[in-house]
């Protein structure tokens, strides 16, 4: 069982397809590992191993070549997407005891490609804020130092990966929610272009801010899972049809960038000096491989104003919950809903125009550079008692999301972006490198990320056993 936990997702799937292991073997290994370590990190508070074993047996009754891309690989789902018959809380006391009746399109798509769902990963209430804690399950702890935050909102997914409780994991991302926890936990998380991964729409059916995406321990494993996630679904009006690209093959293609831009802060300061230095040193290592590395970034100066307005607009749709359950909502969610309800038409129109300008400038920037490199998060993992980062480099932030602008900027421009490990702080805490590609450029992004991963030699730093804070 321990040997299975240490294996890559690609190796597990190869073993499943050859009949050397079964999906039931994988579930047994995961259940043993979850029982051994999750009490110290709280990543997978809801488990459904009985459901998983029923589905695994049904999958095993099919010929191997009909078991899909994942061939029975177990997958945890973030507790913002419904899984039929499983407790689905959104991390909120409002839905503490809710059992989903119908699975999200995302879930049925993954299951249709051979994924076996066995757990729900922890998330902040409604995914709000990049620190995974809620009033239903409590906080998820960073396995590199259990006194620190795992970030969020896909924090439970990242910790499950880092501790060997998952080989791949589902997450979602509006303001860095796939990228930030990957950075804090020493794993890999990718925000795809809008429409790549189909999901059941919310009240706004054509959103391009929030997306679903993959997480894994390395770039190849993430690419494998992404192959199982992409594709059109009629129930999602912006979902894109698959063009037949194998993203795993793309990642393994051997492509490397000719010229990349690197920035300490994307012109959106502040960034912790140690974090910025680690990122810059990592980027410079590419020069020895013949890559031109230049300090540059596109003009993204409108990011904070634009992001605050459009984020608030998305929260305005939660007014019915504010009216009926205000006392059960965390203060940051209340603030965001009320901010959205106060928006004027002029403010919304201005923010949309700003976003359009940023999008066009980003596209023009990629006429010169293959990729952009920068920090994923502006600070190392912070104490778990903090609700969010309130200050950095002497700059005090006005809201709970102001510290996320370096990832928000990429969201606004509809670019795919990935976070991979690029080094460690003096306290031995992971730092993530954010790599950004042009819109719909996931194949280039994954190939470039695997190249950088190989140059840095940090593609196999997890799984680890949870580590207590030093004395």
Secondary structure, DSSP 8 states (H G I E B T S, - for coil): -HHHHHS-HHHHHHHHHHTSS-HHHHHHHHHHHHHHHGGGT----EE-HHHHHHHHHHHHTS-GGGSTTTTT-EEEEETTS--TTSB--TT-GGGTT-B-SS--HHHHHHHHTT-EEEEEE--SGGG-SSS-EETTTEE-B-TT-TTBB--SSSHHHHHHHHTTS-SEEEEEESSSTTHHHHHHHTSEEEE--TTSB-----SSTT-SS-EEEEEESSHHHHHHHHHHHBB--TTSTT-----S--HHHHHTS----SEEEEESSTT-----HHHHHHHHHHHHGGGGGT-EEEE-----TTHHHHHHHHHHHHHGGGHHHHHHHGGGS-HHHHHHHHHHHH--HHHHHHHHHHHHHHHHHHHHHTTT-SEEEEESSSSS--BTT-SS--EETTEE-SSTTGGGHHHHHHHHTT--EEEEEEEE-TTS-EEEEEEE-STT-HHHHHHHHHHHHHHHT-TT-----------
